[in-house]
Amino acid sequence: MQTKFLRVQVALPGPFWQPLSYLVPDDSLSVATDPSLQSAWLADWLGWRVRVPFRNQTRIAVVVGVDQDDGVELSKLKPLLVKLDQEPVLNSQDLKFLRWAANYYHEPIGEVVMAALPKRLRDGEPLALPGVMTWQRSALGQSISVDQLSARAHKQRVLWQALSNDQAWSSSQLNASFSGWQPLVKRWVEQGWLAVKEGPCLAHKSLPNPVRHLLNDEQQAAVTSVQASQGFGCFLLDGVTGSGKTEVYLALIEQVLAQGKQVLVLVPEIGLTPQTAARFEAYLQQPVVALHSGLNDQERHCAWQVMRRGEASVLLGTRSALFSPFADLGLCILDEEHDLSFKQQDGFRYSARDLLIRRAHLLNIPVLLGSATPSMESLHNAQTGRYRYLRLSQRAGEAQPPHLSLLDVRGDRLQEGLSNKALGQMREALAAGGQVLVFLNRRGFAPVLLCHSCGWQGACSHCDANLTYHHASDTLKCHHCGFQQPKPKVCPACGSAHFVAMGQGTERLEQFLTIQFPEHTILRIDRDTTRLKGSLAEKVTQARDGEADILIGTQMLAKGHHFPKLTLVVMLDLDQGLFSVDFRGAERMAQLLVQVAGRAGRGTQAGRVLIQTHQPEHPTYQQLLREGYAGFAAQTLGDRQIANLPPFSFQLLVRVEALDSAQAVAFLEAIKALLLAVPVTEPCEVWGPVSAPMAKRQNRWRYQLLLQASSRASLQAWWQAVAAAVYAHPLANRVRWSLDVDPQEMG
């Protein structure tokens, strides 16, 4: 029987727009021309990890094609070195989805495929995963009571008390509940109080007490609509804050699990995963697997593996969890679908929302998008029939919508950004036993440090931005590139020692409120106070349990959190969203306002929201107060249609960064010339080049070119017509450049 040697196409990370070809090295792996044998051979290689030679190195790659002639002579191809594992890591459906993502976002196939693998597999570690190390009281430890520990060692006593039951604790479980536990556990192991064991990859954990709930009519109607769908369908669940969207998710998940299928749930923030997982486990009475950037490499590998093998049924994760393989996926859910966190802003710039919909379509299963403030794109898709629209118009239970009011502060004396009226209402709310949230979406002590004598400002030497002053560390930090330096003792320009901190940040606000409300507990939640692993979940739990009277926070507190004691929200410095250079600025501001306001009044007490503003007559504010988010969205969609902006058109943004600004502009001008030379059948526009809103970042000058077309197909075809010439341009390798398909930020 005649035979021929076959080549395989592998996805290798790097700037390779097509898979690279390698030969199978062994004569025994040659394949007969018999089609049935070829099919078996093909099935035995697709999706496998292989080790291949590349230049002077060996690299890990994944086979994505077999016996496809790419025009390269066999004599010029290198043989691959070894086939890893005992099974493929990705199946044909996974590969089809990843190829589509690479084509749509014009991203190298290797970068996309590697995004679907845990880091340990990308690094060549074995597919099989060792067990997770756990700690449990030893026989000696069982005899040690908490009273034998120092009464002043509160942290030790709490941790030891938690270890008193028969449960074996893994590092991820300890991280979720305690900070700084490692040295204590290490000492107790050395003392023989704790025993170390190797448990299964997915550590056993005790489930919360069962919690059930009855659906109201609107919730039941939403569940019935999704349940009745046959195959693929995209549903938009538009529910006011506190309307019980999670109850709808749980009812649907329960039905899918009863069919023996798996569910993928995406949430926007890592801080939402522990509380959401606990709530899911209490209702479903089975473990929920979490997958997010807060896990270590082994934990992420474990989550990926158990879902792939069908050893768990529910995966709860952030953006990148959408690439996880499943044994039998039956439902996809994306909570807070409007959230900007679902758009990857560097590297492979994908939209988790859009890719999740595409994945559900390829698998022919339903996908549910939920939000109290849906994006304009999703609302438009619902209006045009692409999505099925579901509405939850009332808060669940007895909770009532919060009352929103504008607080005109023009001419008022402000103390660290707060008016006397706001302070007075805070005192009233606290006296009535309520909890108060002061929202300021700017961390640090002050955004500008100014010399009182000459006007010198602390500016970042690497970015087109001011340095933020952090009082606790007495440092100036750039929130864009990470540069920091000690606060100068004297002004670098004039030698004066008299500095003035201008503007407010959460750190400064905390210091002021501590003086104003000495008898109350204050809890600040922002990126600076939640850097330690598990600290965000710990602080959110404290806030939810009412352990703090006054909360100070940034947008980290805007999404999905339930604070039953919270009765008053004071929002500071929202006006800047009214005058954004980005056409989505007002949409983002309205979503933020409604989401933060939705934290109030979720318990038995009514909620109030005060919006401090210097623009009380602004149409956006007035419309939000008069007609709510629905009225604002209707007006915004009308304006977008007149201006022919998304979702009524489609965009692609070319971003360029360079040490030499002239090179950046020249490269974009060359791309523009190529585009304008392409004949098009539908309206296609190109705007720019222009400097980015932040012209300089990390010592590089930033420019951009915006492409816009009336349809996705036209836009994709327009770029594809010039892509080869762009990549071959002499400046393409001398500047940093990237494509952002469907950009969500113009910065």
C-alpha positions in Angstrom: 0.0 0.0 0.0 1.4 3.4 -1.0 2.2 5.7 1.9 3.1 9.4 2.3 4.5 11.4 5.1 2.2 14.0 6.5 2.9 17.4 8.0 1.1 18.8 11.0 0.2 22.4 11.6 0.9 23.7 15.1 -0.1 26.8 17.0 3.0 28.3 18.4 2.9 31.5 20.5 4.4 34.5 18.7 3.7 36.8 15.8 2.7 33.9 13.5 -0.6 34.6 11.7 -0.9 31.1 10.4 0.0 27.8 12.1 3.5 26.5 11.5 4.2 23.2 9.7 6.3 20.4 11.0 6.8 16.8 9.9 6.0 13.7 11.8 9.5 12.2 12.3 8.9 8.5 12.4 8.3 6.1 9.5 5.8 4.3 11.7 3.7 7.5 11.8 3.4 7.8 8.0 -0.2 7.4 6.9 -1.8 5.3 4.2 -3.7 7.0 1.4 -6.7 5.0 2.4 -9.2 7.8 3.5 -10.5 5.8 6.5 -7.0 5.4 7.9 -6.2 9.1 7.2 -9.3 10.0 9.2 -8.2 7.9 12.2 -4.7 9.4 12.0 -6.1 12.9 11.9 -8.4 12.3 14.9 -5.4 11.0 16.8 -3.4 14.2 16.4 -5.7 17.2 16.5 -5.6 19.0 19.8 -2.4 17.3 21.1 0.4 19.1 22.7 3.8 18.6 21.0 7.3 19.8 21.6 8.9 21.3 18.5 12.3 22.8 17.6 12.1 26.5 17.0 15.3 28.4 16.1 17.8 27.4 18.9 15.1 26.4 21.3 12.4 23.8 21.9 8.8 25.1 22.4 5.4 23.8 23.4 2.8 23.9 20.7 -0.7 22.5 19.9 -1.6 20.6 16.7 -4.4 22.5 15.0 -4.2 20.9 11.5 -3.0 17.9 9.7 -1.8 17.3 6.1 -2.7 20.8 4.9 -0.3 21.9 2.1 1.0 25.3 2.9 3.3 25.5 -0.1 6.5 24.8 1.9 8.7 22.0 0.5 8.9 18.9 2.8 12.7 19.2 2.7 12.6 22.6 4.4 10.4 21.4 7.3 11.7 20.2 10.6 10.4 17.1 12.4 8.6 17.7 15.6 10.4 16.2 18.6 7.8 14.5 20.7 4.0 14.1 21.3 3.2 15.0 24.9 0.5 13.5 27.1 -1.7 10.5 26.6 -4.6 12.4 25.1 -5.4 15.6 23.3 -5.8 18.7 25.5 -8.4 20.4 23.2 -11.2 18.8 21.2 -12.4 19.7 17.7 -15.1 22.0 19.0 -12.6 23.9 21.1 -10.3 24.3 18.1 -13.1 25.5 15.9 -14.0 28.2 18.5 -10.4 29.3 18.9 -9.8 29.5 15.1 -12.9 31.7 14.8 -11.7 34.0 17.7 -8.2 34.3 16.0 -9.8 35.2 12.7 -12.3 37.7 14.0 -9.8 39.6 16.3 -6.9 39.2 13.8 -4.8 37.7 16.5 -2.0 35.1 15.9 -3.5 31.6 16.3 -0.8 30.6 18.7 -1.6 33.4 21.1 -5.3 32.5 21.1 -4.8 28.7 21.5 -2.4 29.3 24.4 -4.9 31.5 26.1 -7.1 28.4 26.4 -4.4 26.5 28.3 -3.3 26.8 32.0 0.2 28.2 32.4 1.5 24.9 33.6 0.5 23.3 30.3 1.9 26.2 28.3 5.2 25.6 30.1 5.3 21.9 29.3 4.2 20.5 32.7 2.4 17.1 32.7 -1.3 17.1 31.9 -1.9 14.9 35.0 -2.1 17.0 38.1 -0.7 16.0 41.6 -3.0 16.3 44.5 -3.5 19.5 46.5 -1.6 19.9 49.8 -4.0 20.2 52.8 -3.6 20.8 56.5 -5.6 19.2 59.3 -5.2 18.9 63.1 -3.0 16.0 64.1 -3.7 13.8 67.1 -1.5 16.1 69.2 -3.3 19.1 67.7 -6.7 17.7 68.8 -5.5 18.1 72.4 -4.6 21.8 72.0 -7.5 24.1 72.9 -7.8 27.7 71.7 -7.4 28.8 75.3 -3.8 27.6 75.3 -2.9 30.4 72.8 -2.2 33.9 73.9 -5.3 36.0 74.5 -3.6 38.8 72.6 -3.0 36.6 69.5 -6.4 37.2 68.0 -5.5 36.1 64.5 -3.9 32.9 65.8 -7.0 32.1 67.9 -9.4 32.6 65.0 -7.4 30.5 62.7 -6.9 27.7 65.2 -10.6 27.7 66.0 -11.4 27.3 62.3 -9.0 24.3 62.1 -10.7 22.6 65.0 -13.2 20.6 62.9 -12.4 17.5 60.9 -12.0 19.4 57.6 -8.7 19.4 55.7 -7.9 22.9 54.6 -6.2 23.7 51.2 -4.3 26.9 50.6 -7.1 28.3 48.4 -9.6 27.8 51.2 -7.3 29.4 53.8 -6.7 32.3 51.4 -10.4 32.9 51.0 -10.9 33.3 54.7 -7.6 34.4 56.3 -4.6 36.6 55.5 -1.1 35.9 56.7 -1.9 32.3 57.6 1.2 30.8 56.1 3.8 31.3 58.9 1.3 30.2 61.6 0.5 27.0 59.7 4.2 26.3 59.1 4.9 26.7 62.8 2.1 24.4 63.8 3.3 21.8 61.4 6.8 22.0 62.9 5.3 21.7 66.4 3.3 18.6 65.3 -0.1 20.3 65.8 -1.0 20.0 62.1 -0.6 17.1 59.7 0.1 17.7 56.0 -1.7 15.5 53.5 -2.0 15.3 49.8 -5.7 15.4 48.8 -7.4 15.2 45.4 -6.8 18.0 42.9 -10.2 19.5 43.8 -10.2 19.5 47.5 -13.3 18.3 49.3 -15.1 21.1 51.2 -18.2 21.2 53.3 -21.2 22.7 51.7 -23.2 25.6 53.3 -26.6 24.9 54.8 -29.2 24.5 52.1 -30.9 27.7 51.0 -34.0 27.7 48.7 -36.2 30.5 47.4 -39.4 30.9 45.6 -39.5 32.7 42.3 -41.8 35.6 41.7 -43.9 35.8 38.5 -41.3 37.8 36.6 -38.4 35.5 37.6 -40.4 32.4 36.7 -41.3 33.9 33.3 -37.6 34.5 32.6 -36.7 30.9 33.6 -39.5 29.5 31.5 -38.5 31.5 28.4 -34.9 30.3 28.5 -35.9 26.7 29.4 -38.3 26.6 26.4 -35.6 27.5 23.9 -34.4 24.8 21.6 -30.7 24.9 20.9 -28.9 28.3 20.7 -30.6 31.4 21.9 -29.2 34.6 23.4 -31.3 36.1 26.2 -30.9 39.6 27.7 -32.1 39.7 31.3 -32.6 43.4 32.1 -33.4 43.5 35.8 -33.2 46.5 38.2 -30.7 46.2 41.0 -31.9 43.9 43.7 -34.5 42.2 41.4 -33.1 38.7 41.9 -31.2 38.0 38.7 -29.1 35.5 40.6 -32.2 33.5 41.6 -33.0 33.2 37.9 -29.5 32.0 37.2 -29.7 29.4 39.9 -33.1 28.0 38.8 -31.8 27.6 35.3 -28.5 26.0 36.4 -30.5 23.5 38.6 -32.4 22.4 35.5 -29.3 22.1 33.3 -27.5 20.0 36.0 -30.5 17.7 36.2 -29.9 16.9 32.5 -26.3 15.9 33.4 -24.8 18.9 31.6 -22.3 21.6 32.8 -22.7 25.3 33.2 -20.3 28.2 32.7 -20.9 31.5 34.7 -18.8 34.5 34.1 -18.6 37.5 36.6 -16.7 40.7 36.0 -14.6 40.9 39.2 -12.5 38.5 41.2 -14.0 40.0 44.3 -17.4 38.6 43.4 -16.4 35.0 43.0 -16.1 33.8 46.7 -19.5 35.2 47.8 -21.2 34.1 44.5 -19.7 30.6 44.8 -20.9 30.2 48.4 -24.4 31.3 47.3 -24.4 28.9 44.4 -23.2 26.0 46.6 -25.9 26.7 49.2 -28.6 26.5 46.6 -27.3 23.7 44.4 -25.7 21.6 47.2 -22.7 20.7 45.1 -19.2 22.2 44.8 -18.7 25.1 42.4 -15.3 25.4 40.8 -13.8 28.9 40.7 -11.3 30.1 38.0 -9.7 33.5 38.2 -6.4 35.3 38.4 -6.3 35.1 42.2 -5.5 31.4 42.0 -2.0 30.0 41.8 -0.9 28.0 38.7 -1.8 24.6 40.2 -5.2 25.7 41.3 -6.0 27.1 37.8 -4.8 23.9 36.3 -7.0 21.9 38.6 -10.1 23.9 37.8 -9.4 23.6 34.1 -8.8 19.8 34.3 -11.9 18.9 36.4 -14.2 20.8 34.0 -12.6 19.1 31.0 -13.0 15.7 32.5 -16.6 16.3 33.7 -15.6 15.9 37.3 -17.5 19.1 38.3 -20.6 20.7 36.8 -20.4 24.4 37.5 -17.5 26.7 36.6 -17.6 30.3 38.0 -14.9 32.5 36.7 -13.8 35.8 35.4 -13.0 36.8 31.8 -10.5 34.1 30.8 -12.6 31.3 32.1 -14.6 31.4 28.9 -11.8 29.4 27.1 -12.0 26.5 29.5 -12.8 23.1 27.9 -15.9 21.2 29.1 -17.1 17.6 28.9 -20.7 18.6 28.1 -21.5 22.3 28.4 -25.2 23.0 28.4 -25.6 26.7 29.5 -23.6 29.9 29.5 -24.4 32.9 31.8 -22.6 36.2 31.9 -23.5 38.5 34.8 -23.1 42.3 34.6 -22.8 42.0 30.8 -22.2 45.7 30.4 -19.1 45.7 32.5 -15.8 46.9 30.9 -13.9 44.2 32.8 -15.1 41.7 30.2 -13.0 43.4 27.5 -9.4 42.4 27.5 -7.5 45.7 27.0 -4.0 44.4 26.1 -2.4 41.5 24.2 -5.3 39.4 22.8 -8.0 42.1 22.9 -11.1 40.1 23.0 -14.6 40.7 24.4 -15.6 37.9 26.7 -19.3 38.7 26.2 -19.1 38.4 22.4 -16.9 35.3 22.5 -19.2 33.6 25.0 -22.1 34.2 22.6 -20.1 32.8 19.7 -19.1 29.7 21.7 -22.7 29.1 22.7 -23.8 29.4 19.1 -21.2 26.9 18.0 -22.3 24.5 20.7 -26.0 25.1 20.0 -26.8 26.0 23.6 -28.5 29.0 25.3 -26.6 31.9 26.7 -28.0 34.4 29.2 -26.7 38.0 29.7 -27.8 39.8 32.8 -27.5 43.4 33.9 -29.4 46.2 35.6 -27.7 48.6 33.1 -27.4 46.8 29.8 -24.9 48.0 27.2 -26.2 49.9 24.2 -25.1 47.1 22.0 -27.1 44.5 23.9 -30.2 46.7 24.1 -30.0 47.3 20.4 -29.7 43.6 19.7 -32.7 43.0 21.9 -34.7 45.6 20.0 -33.8 44.2 16.6 -34.6 40.6 17.6 -31.1 39.2 17.7 -31.5 38.7 21.5 -34.6 37.7 23.4 -35.5 40.4 25.9 -36.4 39.4 29.5 -37.4 42.0 32.1 -37.3 42.1 35.9 -38.9 45.4 36.8 -39.3 45.1 40.6 -36.9 44.5 43.5 -37.3 41.0 45.0 -39.0 40.7 48.4 -40.0 43.8 50.3 -37.1 45.9 49.2 -38.0 49.2 47.5 -35.9 51.1 44.9 -33.7 53.8 46.5 -34.6 57.4 46.2 -32.1 59.4 44.1 -31.6 63.1 44.5 -29.1 65.7 43.3 -27.2 67.8 45.8 -26.3 71.2 44.3 -22.9 72.1 45.8 -22.3 75.2 43.7 -21.0 77.9 46.1 -21.0 75.6 49.1 -18.0 75.2 51.3 -16.7 71.6 50.7 -14.6 69.8 53.3 -12.4 67.2 51.5 -15.0 67.1 48.8 -18.1 66.7 51.1 -20.7 69.3 51.6 -22.2 70.1 55.0 -25.6 68.9 53.7 -24.1 65.5 52.9 -22.3 65.3 56.2 -25.6 66.1 58.0 -27.5 63.4 56.1 -24.7 60.9 56.9 -25.1 61.6 60.6 -28.9 61.1 60.3 -28.5 57.8 58.6 -26.0 56.6 61.1 -28.1 57.7 64.0 -31.0 55.6 62.6 -28.8 52.5 62.7 -28.1 52.5 58.9 -24.8 52.0 57.0 -23.4 54.7 54.8 -21.3 54.4 51.6 -19.3 57.3 50.3 -18.3 56.6 46.7 -15.3 58.2 45.1 -13.8 56.6 42.1 -10.2 57.8 42.8 -7.8 56.0 45.1 -4.9 57.6 46.9 -4.7 60.7 49.0 -4.8 63.4 46.4 -4.5 63.4 42.6 -2.1 66.4 42.5 0.7 67.5 44.8 1.3 71.3 44.2 4.0 73.6 45.4 2.2 76.5 47.1 5.0 78.9 46.2 5.6 78.4 42.5 2.9 76.0 41.3 5.2 73.0 40.6 3.2 69.8 40.2 4.3 66.2 40.8 4.1 64.8 37.2 5.2 61.4 35.9 8.3 61.6 33.8 7.2 58.5 31.9 3.5 59.3 31.2 1.4 62.3 30.3 -0.2 62.2 33.8 0.2 63.6 37.3 1.5 61.5 40.2 -1.0 60.7 42.9 0.0 61.4 46.4 -0.3 58.5 48.9 -0.2 59.8 52.4 0.2 56.4 54.2 3.5 55.7 52.4 4.4 59.4 51.8 5.0 58.6 48.1 4.0 59.8 44.7 2.7 57.1 42.4 1.7 56.9 38.8 -1.5 54.9 38.4 -0.8 54.3 34.7 2.8 52.9 34.6 3.5 52.1 38.2 6.4 54.5 38.7 6.7 55.9 42.2 9.1 58.1 44.2 9.3 59.5 47.7 7.5 62.8 48.3 10.2 65.5 47.9 11.2 67.4 51.1 11.5 70.6 49.1 10.1 71.8 45.8 12.5 70.7 42.9 11.7 74.0 41.1 12.0 76.7 43.8 13.2 74.9 47.0 10.0 75.7 49.0 8.9 73.2 51.6 5.2 74.3 51.4 3.2 71.7 49.5 -0.5 71.6 48.9 -2.4 68.4 48.1 -5.1 69.2 45.6 -8.2 67.2 45.0 -9.5 64.1 46.9 -8.8 60.5 46.9 -10.2 57.6 49.0 -7.2 57.7 51.4 -7.7 61.4 52.1 -11.4 60.9 52.5 -10.9 58.2 55.0 -8.6 60.4 57.1 -11.2 63.2 57.1 -14.1 61.0 58.0 -12.2 59.3 60.8 -11.9 62.8 62.4 -15.6 63.6 61.7 -17.0 60.3 62.9 -14.6 59.1 65.6 -17.3 56.9 67.2 -18.0 55.0 64.0 -16.1 52.2 62.3 -14.8 53.1 58.8 -13.8 50.6 56.1 -12.0 51.7 53.0 -12.2 49.3 50.0 -10.0 50.1 47.0 -7.1 48.6 45.1 -4.6 49.9 47.7 -6.4 48.2 50.7 -7.1 44.9 48.9 -3.7 44.0 47.4 -3.2 40.9 49.7 -4.7 37.7 48.5 -8.2 37.2 50.0 -8.3 40.7 51.5 -11.1 41.9 49.1 -13.4 39.0 50.0 -12.6 39.6 53.7 -13.5 43.3 53.6 -16.6 42.7 51.5 -17.8 40.2 54.1 -17.1 42.7 56.9 -19.2 45.3 55.0 -22.0 42.8 54.3 -22.1 41.7 57.9 -22.4 45.3 59.1 -19.1 45.4 60.9 -18.4 48.8 59.5 -20.7 51.9 59.8 -19.1 53.9 57.0 -17.8 52.4 53.7 -15.5 54.3 51.4 -14.9 52.8 48.1 -14.2 53.0 44.4 -16.0 51.1 41.6 -14.9 47.8 43.2 -18.1 48.2 45.3 -20.4 49.0 42.4 -21.1 45.5 41.2 -23.2 42.8 42.6 -22.5 43.3 46.3 -25.4 43.0 48.8 -25.1 45.2 51.9 -28.4 44.8 53.7 -27.7 47.6 56.3 -26.8 50.2 53.7 -29.3 53.0 53.7 -27.4 56.0 52.3 -25.0 56.4 49.4 -23.2 59.6 48.8 -21.6 59.9 45.4 -18.7 62.3 44.8 -17.2 63.7 41.6 -19.4 62.0 39.0 -19.5 65.2 36.9 -16.3 64.3 35.0 -18.2 61.5 33.2 -20.5 64.1 31.7 -17.7 65.7 29.7 -15.6 62.6 28.6 -13.8 62.7 25.2 -15.1 59.1 24.7 -18.6 58.9 23.2 -19.3 56.1 25.7 -18.4 58.4 28.6 -22.0 59.3 29.5 -23.1 55.6 29.2 -20.3 54.5 31.6 -21.2 57.3 34.1 -24.9 56.4 34.0 -24.2 52.7 34.5 -21.8 53.5 37.4 -24.4 55.8 39.0 -27.2 53.2 38.8 -25.1 50.3 39.9 -23.7 52.2 43.0 -27.1 53.5 43.8 -28.4 50.0 43.7 -26.4 49.0 46.7 -28.7 51.1 48.9 -32.0 49.9 50.4 -31.6 46.2 49.7 -32.7 45.2 53.2 -35.8 46.2 55.2 -34.9 49.9 55.5 -35.4 52.3 52.6 -32.4 53.6 50.7 -31.4 57.1 49.6 -28.7 58.2 47.2 -27.2 61.7 47.2 -25.3 62.8 44.0 -23.1 65.8 44.7 -22.8 67.9 41.6 -21.9 71.2 40.1 -24.1 70.4 37.1 -27.6 69.8 38.6 -29.4 70.9 35.4 -27.4 68.7 33.1 -29.8 66.7 30.8 -28.2 63.4 31.6 -28.8 63.8 35.4 -32.3 65.1 34.8 -33.2 62.2 32.5 -31.8 59.6 34.9 -33.8 60.9 37.8 -37.0 61.4 35.7 -37.0 58.3 33.5 -34.3 56.0 35.0 -31.7 54.1 33.0 -34.3 52.9 30.4 -35.1 56.5 29.4 -31.4 57.4 29.3 -30.7 54.3 27.1 -33.5 55.1 24.7 -32.2 58.7 24.3 -28.6 57.5 23.9 -29.5 55.0 21.3 -31.4 57.6 19.3 -28.4 59.9 19.5 -26.0 57.1 18.4 -28.2 56.3 15.4 -28.2 60.0 14.3 -24.4 60.1 14.7 -23.9 56.7 13.1 -21.9 55.4 16.1 -21.9 51.9 17.6 -24.1 49.9 17.8 -25.3 51.3 14.4 -21.8 51.0 13.0 -18.7 48.9 13.7 -15.2 50.0 14.6 -11.6 48.8 14.5 -8.9 50.8 16.3 -5.3 50.6 15.3 -3.0 51.6 18.2 0.6 52.5 17.8 3.3 53.2 20.5 6.8 54.4 19.7 9.8 56.1 21.3 9.8 58.3 18.2 6.4 60.0 17.6 7.2 60.6 13.9 7.6 56.9 13.3 4.2 56.2 14.9 2.4 58.8 12.8 4.2 57.7 9.6 3.1 54.1 10.2 -0.5 55.0 10.7 -0.4 57.4 7.6 0.9 54.4 5.6 -2.0 52.2 6.8 -4.5 55.0 6.0 -3.1 55.3 2.5 -3.5 51.5 1.9 -7.0 51.6 3.2 -8.1 54.5 1.0 -6.8 52.7 -2.0 -9.2 49.7 -1.5 -12.4 49.8 -3.4 -15.4 49.3 -1.1 -19.1 48.6 -1.8 -20.4 49.9 1.5 -19.6 53.1 3.4 -16.2 52.7 5.2 -14.5 55.6 7.0 -11.0 56.1 8.4 -10.3 58.8 11.0 -6.9 60.0 12.1 -4.1 59.5 12.9 -4.6 61.3 16.2 -2.8 61.2 19.5 -4.4 59.0 22.1 -6.2 60.8 25.0 -3.0 60.0 27.1 -0.4 60.9 24.5 2.6 59.5 26.4 2.7 56.4 28.5 5.8 54.5 29.8 8.0 56.8 27.7 6.2 55.9 24.5 4.2 58.2 22.3 0.8 56.9 21.5 -1.3 57.4 18.4 -4.3 55.7 16.9 -6.3 55.3 13.7 -10.0 54.5 13.7 -11.8 52.5 11.1 -15.6 52.4 10.9 -18.0 50.6 8.6 -21.7 50.0 8.3 -21.4 46.2 8.8 -19.0 43.8 10.5 -18.4 42.0 7.3 -17.4 45.2 5.4 -15.0 46.2 8.2 -13.4 42.8 8.4 -13.0 42.6 4.6 -11.6 46.1 4.4 -8.9 45.4 6.9 -8.1 41.9 5.4 -7.5 43.6 2.1 -4.5 45.6 3.5 -3.4 43.2 6.3 -0.5 41.6 4.3 0.9 44.9 3.2 0.6 46.4 6.7 2.5 43.4 8.3 5.2 43.7 5.5 5.6 47.5 6.0 9.2 48.4 7.1 7.9 50.3 10.2 5.7 47.4 11.3 8.7 45.9 13.2 10.0 49.2 14.5 6.9 50.3 16.5 4.5 48.6 18.8 1.1 48.3 17.3 -2.1 46.4 17.9 -5.6 46.0 16.6 -8.7 46.4 18.8 -11.8 45.1 17.1 -15.0 46.5 18.6 -13.0 48.9 20.9 -14.7 49.8 24.2 -12.3 52.6 25.1 -10.7 55.2 22.9 -7.7 55.7 25.3 
